[in-house]
Amino acid sequence: MKPTMERQALFHSHWTINCFIY
């Protein structure tokens, strides 16, 4: 399994995209 850092980065990217959309 990859470190949680990568997972967090993906989550942050998704959140940023949502922020831009809304």
Buried (B, 14 or more C-beta within 10 A) or exposed (E): EEEEEEEEEEEEEEEEEEEEEE
